[in-house]
């Protein structure tokens, strides 16, 4: 009988802990870990953990909005679970006011569509 009681208490504590992690840690706007970095013509992951609304407040209406993950060249990336969209903004200001293209990859969460990866590259960047 004591073993069953211990199992029930353990299961209850695990459920409470999982709920706390889900509510206050994973859904607090910092679900995805990224360290933005940049060069003269490219900025990576500057918009990670921002919502679609926050990104669109910066760049306006996207020029392209596609369902699914649309890779940039041959980029290999581990995708999060959930529905994914790719937004593309052309001729938008980026590093030092230069124009370029912004690609933002979003995943659907309870708080809306959330960026898990982004890149801005200047008009002078060629992919080959």
For each residue, the residues with C-beta under 8 A, 3 or more apart:
1: 4 5
2: 5 6
3: 6 7
4: 1 7 8
5: 1 2 8 9
6: 2 3 9 10
7: 3 4 10 11
8: 4 5 11 12
9: 5 6 12 13
10: 6 7 13 14
11: 7 8 14 15
12: 8 9 15 16
13: 9 10 16 17
14: 10 11 17 18
15: 11 12 18 19
16: 12 13 19 20
17: 13 14 20 21
18: 14 15 21 22
19: 15 16 22 23
20: 16 17 23 24 25
21: 17 18 24 25 26
22: 18 19 25 26 27
23: 19 20 26 27
24: 20 21 27 28
25: 20 21 22 28 30
26: 21 22 23 31
27: 22 23 24 31 109 110 111
28: 24 25 31
29: 49 111
30: 25 49
31: 26 27 28 49 109 114 116
32: 48 49 80 114 115 116 117
33:
34: 45 48 49 117
35: 45
36: 43 44 45 46 48
37: 43 44 45
38: 42 43 44 46 95
39: 42
40: 95 122
41: 95 98 100 121 122 124 125
42: 38 39 119 120 121 122 125
43: 36 37 38 46 94 95 119 120 121
44: 36 37 38 118 119
45: 34 35 36 37 48 117 118 119
46: 36 38 43 118 120
47: 50 54 55 58 104 115 118
48: 32 34 36 45 115 116 117 118
49: 29 30 31 32 34 114 115
50: 47 54 55 114 115
51: 54 55 111 112 113 114 115
52: 55 56 87 106 112 113 114 115
53: 56 57 112
54: 47 50 51 57 58
55: 47 50 51 52 58 59 87 104 115 118
56: 52 53 59 60 61 62
57: 53 54
58: 47 54 55
59: 55 56 62 89 92 102
60: 56 89 92
61: 56
62: 56 59 65 87 88 89 104
63: 88 89 90
64: 86 87 88
65: 62 85 86 87 88
66: 70 85 86 88
67: 83 84 85
68: 84 85 86
69: 77 79 84 86 105
70: 66 86 88 103
71: 74 75 77
72: 75 103 119 127
73: 127
74: 71
75: 71 72
76:
77: 69 71 105 117
78:
79: 69 84 107 116
80: 32 84 107 116
81: 107
82: 107 108 109
83: 67 107 108
84: 67 68 69 79 80 105 106 107 108
85: 65 66 67 68 105 106 108 113
86: 64 65 66 68 69 70 103 104 105 106
87: 52 55 62 64 65 102 103 104 105 106
88: 62 63 64 65 66 70 101 102 103 104
89: 59 60 62 63 92 101 102 103 104
90: 63 101
91: 99 100 101 123
92: 59 60 89 99 100 101 102 120
93: 97 98 99
94: 43 97 98 99 100 102 120 121 122
95: 38 40 41 43 98 100 120 122
96:
97: 93 94
98: 41 93 94 95 122 123
99: 91 92 93 94 122 123
100: 41 91 92 94 95 120 121 122 123 125
101: 88 89 90 91 92 120 121 123
102: 59 87 88 89 92 94 118 119 120
103: 70 72 86 87 88 89 118 119 120
104: 47 55 62 86 87 88 89 115 117 118
105: 69 77 84 85 86 87 115 116 117 118
106: 52 84 85 86 87 113 114 115 116
107: 79 80 81 82 83 84 113 114 116
108: 82 83 84 85 112 113 114
109: 27 31 82 112 113 114
110: 27
111: 27 29 51 114
112: 51 52 53 108 109
113: 51 52 85 106 107 108 109
114: 31 32 49 50 51 52 106 107 108 109 111
115: 32 47 48 49 50 51 52 55 104 105 106 118
116: 31 32 48 79 80 105 106 107
117: 32 34 45 48 77 104 105
118: 44 45 46 47 48 55 102 103 104 105 115
119: 42 43 44 45 72 102 103
120: 42 43 46 92 94 95 100 101 102 103
121: 41 42 43 94 100 101 125
122: 40 41 42 94 95 98 99 100 125
123: 91 98 99 100 101
124: 41
125: 41 42 100 121 122
126:
127: 72 73
128:
